[in-house]
Amino acid sequence: MATTPGDYGRVVKQKGGGGRRDSYEEALAALSSLITKRSRADKSNNEDRFELVFDYLKLLDLEDDMLKMKVIHVAGTKGKVQHQLPFLEMLCNITPSNWFFCLFDTCLGSLRTLARRNFLCYFWWCFNRLKERTNEEIPMPTHFRFLALLAFKIFAAEEVDAAILEVGLGGKFDATNAVQTCGVWQKPVVCGISSLGYDHMQILGDTLGKIAGEKAGIFKLGVPAFTVAQPDEAMLVLEEKASELDVNLEVVQPLTARQLSGQKLGLVGEHQYLNARLAVSLASTWLQQIGKLEVPSLTQMSILPEQFIKGLATASLQGRAQVVPDQFIETSTSGDVVFYLDGAHSPESMEVCAKLFSMAVKGDNQSNLSEHLVNGSSHDKFSGEENCQQILLFNCMPVRDPNLLLPHLRKTCANYGVCFKKALFVPNMSVYPKVGKAADLPENDPQVDLSWQLTLQKVWERLVNSEREGEQDIGNNAESRNSEVFTSLPMAIKWLRKVIVV
């Protein structure tokens, strides 16, 4: 007998003593309680035992459901989300009546929105059940593990056709790797590994070979897998792991303009053509395996199927190469502040990010960032103007090395003639054990720890001053003329708007 979201809602009300727990903020607060400062790098961390994931699945009665799940498992350092989105778009173009869900690195997403009330019903059912059944030996799951378990529950209850899992960290011991080949667990339909690089080295290892070994942990016996061209050290390990498990590992090449029939990708950047090809390979294999569509070999196709091209052209991702004119500045010419949003956590990614930004602000006609503007604003109004000021709003986690990231950013921008007048450093939400509105910080909070932001500022000032002849490196107490530190993002944006008005 099928269970509906309403059934989960009734369970929640009964467990809550008749009270209603349908506040989204309450759910976020409960989720925040699972955030821990413990790291997988800490070998004494008992809560990180991978085998606990299987205990949680049993507590949630998901053993049988896992057998029915049609999973696409994706790992990698860069490009995981970027090729999942086109993949989802392509599948929805082919089977539009069905639901496709995706577990991203930090959230659960779908192309067809799950009603918030239904989400809350699933959330509280899982949270309350785990609260009741866990103990000292099997403690409550941590933040990402709970999200993975919640995703599995929703996948099962909604009877999704495709469950796309993005690894949160590594692969071998990641919560999403509960999809196994032995016992009662179902193996994935296909696996993919995107571009690999140096990241989370304190956990995954200090060489590309060690990192690749962790990522290859998602390979399953006899399950086809795809990857992109990798550094030799990483590729050797991937090939060895694939051989051990009888995995047919195929290395894909970037899509060509001819294969796209002249269409542009919805996601911006040359690197996206490689991510798109990986998405096409995964989609083709999945469709062939479940019998939804006969897809010829990609090597035999000079032009992709129409549904594939449409999916690749319409895929979008907020916060990646996104241009957002400020609609809230109180001036006669609204939009004088334009935010160019992107993310990068490695030197290579930082160079790509800086290149896209520089091409956009310089009005390079080869950049199609203007197509991603919101509210139909004109990109020409903001790019290529002599009086435009470029201001960097930046933060990275302490596990990143600003001495690697910031020089690549400055050098790449300088190569395109772009120079930041000022750099602003602020803490971000993930520094604090809170999510949601409850995590909003006061504009001036003396208790906010800005030590890391001050470290970032010092690195920036040293870079700027080292590039200027005759200027000495700043000391700890020297005046910072090229940057500012703010206690919160709202304060930094307030400063930006004030500067523009002046």
Buried (B, 14 or more C-beta within 10 A) or exposed (E): EEEEBEBBBEBBBEBEEEEEBBEBEBBBBBBBEBBEEEEBEEEEEEBBEBEBBBBBBEBBEBBEBBEEBBBBBBBBBBBBBBBBBBBBBBBBBBBEEBBBBBBBEEEBBBBEEBEEEBBBBBBBBBBBBBEEBBEEEBEBBBBBBBBBBBBBBBBBBBEBBBBBBBBBBBBBBBBBBBBBBEEEBBBBBBBBBBBBBBBBBEBBBEBBBBBBBBBBBBBBEEBBBBBBEBEEBBBBBBBEBBEEBEBEBEBBEBBEEEBBEEBEBBBBBEBBBBBBBBBBBBBBBBBBBEEBBEBEEBEEBEEBBEBBBBBBBBBBBEEBBBBBBBEEBEEEEEBBBBEBBBEBBBBBBBBBBBBBBBBBBBBBEEBBBBEBBEEEBEBEBBBEEEEBEBBBBBBBEEEBBBEEBBBBBBBBBBEBEBEBEBBBBBBEEEBBEBBBEEBEBEEEEEEBEBEBBBEBBBBBBBBBBEEEEEEEEBEEEEEBEBBBBBBBBBBBBEBBBEEBEE
